[in-house]
Amino acid sequence: MLNLPIAMLQAFLLLTLFFQNATATLTAPQPGEVLRGQVEIHGTMDLPNFSSAELAFSFASDSAQSWFVIQTFPQPKADSPLAIWDTTAITDGEYDLHLRVHFQDGSVQDAVIKGLKIQNEVPLATQTPTEVFEIAASAAPQAEATQLPQPTATLFFAQPTDLPANPASLNSAAIPAAFLRGALTVIIVFLCAALLLYLRKKI
């Protein structure tokens, strides 16, 4: 029966030792990291006897350590991120990040991240159009050349046809016959005329 109280006392002492050794920490961003835009700040401030905390930044070159408050915490915050740091509101440069936790007994704990580089005005390095074109050209499969069919032209020539026979045309064999018919016609006409003149004289 005595083992249970002893085990509970040991667990209490271990928990007390753990909480006494617990410290405020900043885990992100990392020292020397280049930051731009909205930056998530991760860390630990949920400690026993918590009274308040503040998150601030300063110029890395400021020997007087003038801190500018980002956010204050009247209650411990257990979940991450602890805060969002809008780096567009400050000029580019090198900064330090500072978390200070105040305890009910008047003591404080500090966590600092040094050498953070803010670069909002410096454009991100991008590939040149030439490099992008070369990558795309090398990645594209080579298309096999295909022989397109050549257009062929078909020529049509008109075939000559015989002209129809001219009814008024005469060949060499028909000329004498035509001449004879003409001469007979003239003779007949003269004979008829002579006959008519003769008959008129008789009357």
Backbone as CSV, one residue per row, in Angstrom:
resi,resn,N_x,N_y,N_z,CA_x,CA_y,CA_z,C_x,C_y,C_z
1,MET,0.829,-1.199,0.000,0.000,0.000,0.000,0.870,1.258,0.000
2,LEU,2.079,1.133,0.559,2.948,2.298,0.625,3.564,2.636,-0.722
3,ASN,3.573,1.663,-1.646,4.205,1.902,-2.945,3.448,2.951,-3.770
4,LEU,2.114,2.989,-3.640,1.325,3.936,-4.425,1.617,5.390,-4.038
5,PRO,1.606,5.780,-2.771,1.962,7.167,-2.430,3.379,7.532,-2.847
6,ILE,4.295,6.572,-2.709,5.681,6.856,-3.096,5.780,7.094,-4.601
7,ALA,5.046,6.266,-5.388,5.060,6.429,-6.849,4.450,7.763,-7.253
8,MET,3.369,8.173,-6.558,2.738,9.463,-6.863,3.671,10.614,-6.519
9,LEU,4.408,10.490,-5.408,5.350,11.526,-5.011,6.488,11.641,-6.016
10,GLN,6.958,10.508,-6.525,8.026,10.528,-7.520,7.552,11.184,-8.819
11,ALA,6.328,10.861,-9.241,5.781,11.469,-10.454,5.629,12.975,-10.281
12,PHE,5.180,13.410,-9.100,5.031,14.842,-8.848,6.379,15.551,-8.910
13,LEU,7.411,14.914,-8.318,8.734,15.522,-8.331,9.290,15.612,-9.759
14,LEU,9.036,14.578,-10.563,9.500,14.598,-11.956,8.813,15.703,-12.755
15,LEU,7.495,15.842,-12.554,6.759,16.899,-13.255,7.235,18.276,-12.822
16,THR,7.481,18.424,-11.502,7.969,19.706,-11.009,9.325,20.031,-11.605
17,LEU,10.200,19.027,-11.659,11.522,19.232,-12.245,11.413,19.581,-13.722
18,PHE,10.480,18.919,-14.428,10.292,19.188,-15.862,9.833,20.629,-16.096
19,PHE,8.843,21.044,-15.329,8.325,22.401,-15.514,9.336,23.462,-15.087
20,GLN,10.159,23.115,-14.092,11.178,24.071,-13.690,12.224,24.246,-14.780
21,ASN,12.499,23.167,-15.539,13.494,23.222,-16.603,12.904,23.701,-17.929
22,ALA,11.559,23.806,-18.027,10.935,24.264,-19.259,11.288,25.725,-19.493
23,THR,11.580,26.042,-20.752,11.993,27.396,-21.098,11.202,27.892,-22.299
24,ALA,11.160,29.198,-22.452,10.549,29.806,-23.633,11.475,29.601,-24.827
25,THR,10.903,29.231,-25.951,11.713,28.950,-27.143,11.063,29.550,-28.376
26,LEU,11.896,29.821,-29.385,11.453,30.174,-30.737,12.057,29.139,-31.682
27,THR,11.207,28.424,-32.421,11.680,27.331,-33.280,11.665,27.686,-34.767
28,ALA,10.936,28.708,-35.147,10.876,29.104,-36.558,10.479,30.570,-36.629
29,PRO,11.081,31.310,-37.548,12.041,30.892,-38.590,13.425,30.595,-38.024
30,GLN,14.311,30.094,-38.881,15.639,29.712,-38.450,16.608,30.886,-38.575
31,PRO,17.642,30.952,-37.753,18.633,32.031,-37.837,19.247,32.121,-39.235
32,GLY,19.337,33.359,-39.757,19.908,33.575,-41.082,18.959,33.336,-42.234
33,GLU,17.718,32.960,-41.944,16.764,32.663,-43.016,16.309,33.945,-43.709
34,VAL,16.080,33.838,-45.035,15.576,34.968,-45.820,14.052,34.941,-45.779
35,LEU,13.449,36.079,-45.388,12.005,36.146,-45.194,11.400,37.198,-46.115
36,ARG,10.129,36.982,-46.476,9.373,37.977,-47.226,7.883,37.732,-47.002
37,GLY,7.105,38.811,-47.026,5.656,38.687,-46.887,5.232,38.323,-45.479
38,GLN,4.183,37.495,-45.372,3.645,37.055,-44.089,4.442,35.849,-43.588
39,VAL,5.035,35.978,-42.407,5.917,34.938,-41.871,5.307,34.375,-40.592
40,GLU,5.198,33.050,-40.528,4.700,32.388,-39.316,5.837,32.239,-38.308
41,ILE,5.545,32.594,-37.042,6.526,32.476,-35.964,6.065,31.357,-35.025
42,HIS,6.920,30.366,-34.858,6.604,29.211,-34.017,7.512,29.215,-32.786
43,GLY,6.977,28.708,-31.693,7.757,28.632,-30.467,6.930,28.117,-29.306
44,THR,7.493,28.263,-28.086,6.854,27.769,-26.867,6.793,28.885,-25.834
45,MET,5.579,29.101,-25.283,5.416,30.061,-24.192,4.436,29.550,-23.123
46,ASP,3.860,28.381,-23.332,2.877,27.830,-22.389,3.631,27.178,-21.220
47,LEU,4.032,28.010,-20.248,4.868,27.563,-19.138,4.144,27.792,-17.810
48,PRO,4.520,27.046,-16.758,3.902,27.252,-15.438,4.151,28.667,-14.921
49,ASN,3.195,29.177,-14.156,3.280,30.515,-13.554,3.393,31.629,-14.607
50,PHE,2.834,31.349,-15.791,2.864,32.347,-16.865,2.088,33.591,-16.441
51,SER,2.668,34.757,-16.717,1.986,36.016,-16.430,1.628,36.755,-17.721
52,SER,2.595,36.945,-18.608,2.359,37.589,-19.904,3.581,37.338,-20.778
53,ALA,3.446,37.718,-22.054,4.581,37.552,-22.972,4.461,38.601,-24.069
54,GLU,5.578,38.871,-24.711,5.589,39.786,-25.845,6.587,39.295,-26.881
55,LEU,6.183,39.505,-28.137,7.021,39.134,-29.275,7.421,40.421,-29.976
56,ALA,8.729,40.598,-30.257,9.217,41.862,-30.823,10.388,41.579,-31.750
57,PHE,10.790,42.621,-32.483,11.960,42.524,-33.365,12.807,43.769,-33.183
58,SER,14.063,43.655,-33.624,14.972,44.801,-33.586,15.909,44.711,-34.775
59,PHE,16.542,45.849,-35.113,17.573,45.835,-36.144,18.777,45.060,-35.625
60,ALA,19.339,44.200,-36.465,20.491,43.404,-36.025,21.680,44.291,-35.695
61,SER,21.766,45.452,-36.355,22.910,46.353,-36.127,22.670,47.328,-34.984
62,ASP,21.513,47.210,-34.301,21.183,48.148,-33.225,21.828,47.679,-31.927
63,SER,22.883,48.354,-31.526,23.584,47.955,-30.292,22.768,48.271,-29.050
64,ALA,21.809,49.208,-29.166,20.989,49.568,-28.005,19.850,48.588,-27.785
65,GLN,19.651,47.671,-28.756,18.602,46.670,-28.630,17.231,47.327,-28.406
66,SER,16.844,48.207,-29.333,15.508,48.821,-29.277,14.519,47.872,-29.943
67,TRP,13.643,47.289,-29.134,12.709,46.280,-29.629,11.389,46.930,-30.031
68,PHE,10.832,46.441,-31.154,9.536,46.900,-31.652,8.545,45.738,-31.541
69,VAL,7.480,45.978,-30.763,6.552,44.886,-30.418,5.745,44.472,-31.644
70,ILE,5.703,43.153,-31.883,4.848,42.573,-32.929,3.490,42.197,-32.344
71,GLN,3.513,41.530,-31.186,2.263,41.101,-30.550,2.527,40.829,-29.071
72,THR,1.525,41.124,-28.222,1.590,40.800,-26.796,0.611,39.681,-26.489
73,PHE,0.887,38.914,-25.408,0.082,37.751,-25.045,-0.270,37.831,-23.562
74,PRO,-1.517,38.180,-23.211,-1.919,38.170,-21.798,-2.150,36.756,-21.279
75,GLN,-2.368,35.813,-22.186,-2.552,34.407,-21.820,-1.550,33.561,-22.592
76,PRO,-1.108,32.445,-22.015,-0.159,31.599,-22.751,-0.813,30.988,-23.989
77,LYS,-0.075,30.901,-25.053,-0.582,30.324,-26.293,0.123,29.004,-26.528
78,ALA,-0.680,27.942,-26.562,-0.104,26.605,-26.668,0.013,26.143,-28.117
79,ASP,-0.844,26.656,-28.981,-0.833,26.171,-30.363,0.071,27.037,-31.228
80,SER,0.493,26.464,-32.378,1.344,27.185,-33.324,0.542,27.537,-34.565
81,PRO,0.924,28.630,-35.278,2.033,29.520,-34.927,1.666,30.481,-33.806
82,LEU,2.687,30.999,-33.145,2.429,31.962,-32.076,1.884,33.272,-32.633
83,ALA,2.371,33.669,-33.816,1.938,34.935,-34.419,2.308,34.923,-35.902
84,ILE,1.744,35.885,-36.652,2.082,36.115,-38.055,2.779,37.471,-38.140
85,TRP,3.998,37.467,-38.664,4.804,38.686,-38.763,4.697,39.224,-40.184
86,ASP,4.127,40.431,-40.337,4.000,41.071,-41.640,5.289,41.828,-41.934
87,THR,6.178,41.192,-42.694,7.482,41.805,-42.964,7.404,42.893,-44.030
88,THR,6.268,43.029,-44.719,6.146,44.090,-45.732,6.026,45.473,-45.090
89,ALA,5.764,45.522,-43.786,5.612,46.810,-43.100,6.947,47.419,-42.696
90,ILE,8.055,46.700,-42.911,9.366,47.216,-42.544,10.284,47.158,-43.760
91,THR,11.374,47.917,-43.689,12.311,47.957,-44.807,13.162,46.693,-44.833
92,ASP,13.690,46.399,-46.020,14.571,45.243,-46.150,15.827,45.440,-45.311
93,GLY,16.306,44.353,-44.768,17.512,44.414,-43.945,17.627,43.176,-43.079
94,GLU,18.513,43.251,-42.094,18.767,42.129,-41.192,18.216,42.466,-39.808
95,TYR,17.445,41.512,-39.265,16.740,41.754,-38.007,16.935,40.575,-37.057
96,ASP,16.655,40.860,-35.760,16.613,39.826,-34.726,15.188,39.735,-34.198
97,LEU,14.764,38.517,-33.869,13.416,38.277,-33.329,13.542,37.892,-31.859
98,HIS,12.624,38.424,-31.030,12.769,38.283,-29.580,11.436,37.913,-28.936
99,LEU,11.449,36.851,-28.114,10.267,36.453,-27.325,10.650,36.557,-25.846
100,ARG,9.861,37.312,-25.086,10.093,37.447,-23.641,8.832,37.024,-22.900
101,VAL,9.006,36.054,-21.984,7.895,35.546,-21.166,8.084,36.045,-19.735
102,HIS,7.033,36.678,-19.175,7.040,37.156,-17.787,6.288,36.151,-16.911
103,PHE,6.836,35.863,-15.734,6.230,34.920,-14.806,5.661,35.672,-13.590
104,GLN,4.816,34.964,-12.847,4.113,35.581,-11.716,5.070,35.980,-10.593
105,ASP,6.214,35.339,-10.498,7.181,35.698,-9.457,8.068,36.871,-9.861
106,GLY,7.807,37.451,-11.069,8.589,38.601,-11.515,9.770,38.257,-12.396
107,SER,10.064,36.986,-12.561,11.192,36.591,-13.411,10.765,36.583,-14.882
108,VAL,11.740,36.531,-15.759,11.477,36.520,-17.204,12.366,35.466,-17.871
109,GLN,11.927,35.023,-19.042,12.740,34.156,-19.887,12.732,34.738,-21.294
110,ASP,13.869,34.699,-21.946,13.997,35.247,-23.293,14.394,34.150,-24.277
111,ALA,13.879,34.297,-25.506,14.309,33.461,-26.638,14.539,34.403,-27.816
112,VAL,15.703,34.245,-28.490,16.086,35.176,-29.562,16.508,34.383,-30.797
113,ILE,16.073,34.868,-31.970,16.556,34.359,-33.256,17.279,35.503,-33.940
114,LYS,18.535,35.301,-34.295,19.360,36.379,-34.839,19.581,36.207,-36.347
115,GLY,19.845,37.349,-36.983,20.279,37.337,-38.390,19.201,37.009,-39.397
116,LEU,17.944,37.364,-39.133,16.876,37.135,-40.114,16.960,38.217,-41.192
117,LYS,16.938,37.793,-42.453,17.101,38.725,-43.569,15.747,38.962,-44.244
118,ILE,15.257,40.202,-44.168,14.005,40.579,-44.826,14.338,41.069,-46.232
119,GLN,13.729,40.449,-47.259,13.977,40.829,-48.657,12.655,40.840,-49.417
120,ASN,11.866,41.870,-49.175,10.600,42.002,-49.899,10.763,42.758,-51.214
121,GLU,11.733,43.664,-51.279,11.903,44.480,-52.475,12.838,43.842,-53.493
122,VAL,13.553,42.804,-53.097,14.452,42.118,-54.023,13.655,41.061,-54.755
123,PRO,13.594,41.088,-56.106,12.813,40.076,-56.829,13.431,38.700,-56.690
124,LEU,12.562,37.695,-56.741,13.034,36.321,-56.683,13.760,35.980,-57.971
125,ALA,14.782,35.124,-57.860,15.525,34.703,-59.047,14.635,33.815,-59.897
126,THR,14.533,34.169,-61.161,13.716,33.387,-62.089,14.556,32.990,-63.280
127,GLN,14.134,31.927,-63.933,14.838,31.480,-65.124,14.584,32.445,-66.267
128,THR,15.613,32.644,-67.075,15.454,33.493,-68.258,14.633,32.750,-69.294
129,PRO,13.953,33.500,-70.194,13.175,32.826,-71.237,14.003,31.875,-72.078
130,THR,15.306,32.194,-72.278,16.156,31.312,-73.077,16.332,29.981,-72.392
131,GLU,16.560,30.010,-71.059,16.725,28.761,-70.325,15.451,27.945,-70.340
132,VAL,14.313,28.614,-70.169,13.041,27.894,-70.176,12.809,27.261,-71.526
133,PHE,13.159,27.985,-72.608,12.957,27.454,-73.949,13.842,26.244,-74.186
134,GLU,15.113,26.319,-73.712,16.018,25.202,-73.907,15.542,23.974,-73.149
135,ILE,15.030,24.166,-71.931,14.529,23.030,-71.154,13.329,22.411,-71.839
136,ALA,12.415,23.264,-72.305,11.219,22.746,-72.968,11.589,22.026,-74.259
137,ALA,12.594,22.568,-74.990,12.977,21.939,-76.250,13.634,20.584,-76.021
138,SER,14.466,20.492,-74.947,15.119,19.218,-74.673,14.150,18.189,-74.130
139,ALA,13.112,18.639,-73.419,12.145,17.696,-72.849,11.133,17.227,-73.873
140,ALA,10.922,18.007,-74.923,9.910,17.644,-75.903,10.419,16.491,-76.750
141,PRO,9.614,15.448,-77.007,10.037,14.337,-77.862,10.208,14.807,-79.295
142,GLN,11.212,14.218,-79.959,11.466,14.572,-81.338,10.418,13.919,-82.222
143,ALA,9.715,14.751,-82.952,8.671,14.235,-83.842,9.313,13.720,-85.120
144,GLU,8.907,12.553,-85.560,9.424,11.988,-86.788,8.914,12.787,-87.968
145,ALA,9.853,13.009,-88.910,9.460,13.761,-90.101,8.602,12.889,-90.984
146,THR,7.513,13.382,-91.408,6.594,12.655,-92.275,6.575,13.311,-93.639
147,GLN,6.560,12.466,-94.659,6.532,12.954,-96.024,5.094,13.213,-96.418
148,LEU,4.791,14.463,-96.651,3.441,14.815,-97.067,3.257,14.452,-98.532
149,PRO,2.090,13.961,-98.909,1.854,13.638,-100.319,1.910,14.885,-101.178
150,GLN,2.631,14.741,-102.320,2.762,15.857,-103.235,1.521,15.938,-104.124
151,PRO,0.992,17.140,-104.310,-0.189,17.260,-105.171,0.166,16.961,-106.621
152,THR,-0.678,16.254,-107.328,-0.484,15.906,-108.735,-1.501,16.641,-109.575
153,ALA,-1.043,17.102,-110.731,-1.928,17.829,-111.641,-2.206,16.972,-112.869
154,THR,-3.427,16.840,-113.243,-3.849,16.089,-114.424,-4.257,17.064,-115.508
155,LEU,-3.575,16.987,-116.682,-3.862,17.898,-117.773,-4.798,17.238,-118.771
156,PHE,-5.776,17.947,-119.175,-6.740,17.453,-120.166,-6.591,18.288,-121.438
157,PHE,-6.362,17.583,-122.567,-6.245,18.245,-123.873,-7.474,17.922,-124.709
158,ALA,-8.016,18.942,-125.367,-9.202,18.735,-126.225,-8.810,17.991,-127.493
159,GLN,-9.573,16.950,-127.792,-9.334,16.166,-128.999,-9.984,16.851,-130.192
160,PRO,-9.271,16.951,-131.359,-9.862,17.603,-132.536,-10.989,16.752,-133.122
161,THR,-12.033,17.403,-133.559,-13.186,16.721,-134.173,-13.385,17.245,-135.587
162,ASP,-13.939,16.390,-136.467,-14.177,16.772,-137.861,-15.297,17.780,-137.945
163,LEU,-15.111,18.783,-138.811,-16.147,19.778,-139.026,-17.286,19.165,-139.833
164,PRO,-18.499,19.584,-139.611,-19.614,19.053,-140.418,-19.476,19.478,-141.877
165,ALA,-20.026,18.668,-142.779,-19.930,18.941,-144.222,-20.684,20.203,-144.578
166,ASN,-20.051,21.055,-145.397,-20.678,22.290,-145.854,-21.546,21.984,-147.064
167,PRO,-22.839,22.230,-146.949,-23.703,21.902,-148.094,-23.410,22.757,-149.316
168,ALA,-22.791,23.917,-149.151,-22.524,24.779,-150.301,-21.195,24.490,-150.953
169,SER,-20.411,23.602,-150.378,-19.098,23.323,-150.944,-19.216,22.372,-152.127
170,LEU,-18.308,22.488,-153.089,-18.294,21.635,-154.288,-16.930,20.995,-154.417
171,ASN,-16.952,19.741,-154.769,-15.684,19.091,-155.047,-15.398,19.144,-156.541
172,SER,-14.251,18.685,-156.911,-13.846,18.777,-158.334,-14.735,17.951,-159.253
173,ALA,-15.306,16.876,-158.815,-16.159,16.031,-159.653,-17.526,16.645,-159.872
174,ALA,-18.010,17.472,-158.992,-19.359,18.043,-159.102,-19.397,19.302,-159.947
175,ILE,-18.223,19.917,-160.217,-18.217,21.181,-160.977,-18.735,20.990,-162.414
176,PRO,-18.267,19.971,-163.230,-18.809,19.819,-164.592,-20.308,19.557,-164.611
177,ALA,-20.748,18.774,-163.665,-22.189,18.472,-163.639,-22.987,19.716,-163.348
178,ALA,-22.486,20.550,-162.448,-23.185,21.794,-162.132,-23.187,22.731,-163.340
179,PHE,-22.052,22.758,-164.059,-21.987,23.612,-165.247,-23.002,23.170,-166.309
180,LEU,-23.132,21.850,-166.498,-24.079,21.339,-167.490,-25.507,21.663,-167.089
181,ARG,-25.785,21.518,-165.780,-27.154,21.828,-165.340,-27.458,23.301,-165.550
182,GLY,-26.464,24.141,-165.303,-26.683,25.569,-165.538,-26.918,25.887,-167.029
183,ALA,-26.116,25.254,-167.885,-26.256,25.512,-169.330,-27.612,25.036,-169.844
184,LEU,-28.051,23.849,-169.418,-29.363,23.338,-169.835,-30.471,24.247,-169.351
185,THR,-30.303,24.769,-168.128,-31.350,25.658,-167.598,-31.454,26.921,-168.443
186,VAL,-30.311,27.462,-168.837,-30.310,28.678,-169.662,-30.947,28.401,-171.026
187,ILE,-30.592,27.267,-171.626,-31.155,26.913,-172.932,-32.649,26.772,-172.845
188,ILE,-33.114,26.088,-171.809,-34.557,25.896,-171.651,-35.253,27.229,-171.482
189,VAL,-34.623,28.131,-170.739,-35.237,29.441,-170.522,-35.334,30.200,-171.842
190,PHE,-34.259,30.174,-172.655,-34.292,30.863,-173.954,-35.318,30.248,-174.885
191,LEU,-35.423,28.943,-174.879,-36.417,28.280,-175.739,-37.828,28.670,-175.348
192,CYS,-38.058,28.732,-174.053,-39.407,29.125,-173.584,-39.702,30.563,-173.979
193,ALA,-38.704,31.404,-173.871,-38.921,32.802,-174.238,-39.173,32.958,-175.747
194,ALA,-38.407,32.208,-176.545,-38.604,32.272,-178.010,-39.978,31.754,-178.380
195,LEU,-40.431,30.707,-177.710,-41.759,30.162,-177.988,-42.831,31.169,-177.645
196,LEU,-42.686,31.860,-176.579,-43.691,32.854,-176.210,-43.730,34.009,-177.218
197,LEU,-42.569,34.420,-177.718,-42.548,35.483,-178.701,-43.185,35.038,-180.014
198,TYR,-42.955,33.841,-180.393,-43.544,33.312,-181.599,-45.052,33.261,-181.481
199,LEU,-45.540,32.786,-180.429,-46.980,32.686,-180.264,-47.599,34.061,-180.235
200,ARG,-46.985,35.038,-179.659,-47.555,36.383,-179.615,-47.628,36.966,-181.030
201,LYS,-46.654,36.668,-181.912,-46.702,37.181,-183.273,-47.841,36.536,-184.065
202,LYS,-48.117,35.312,-183.856,-49.196,34.638,-184.571,-50.534,35.229,-184.170
203,ILE,-50.673,35.606,-183.043,-51.946,36.153,-182.579,-52.061,37.570,-183.089
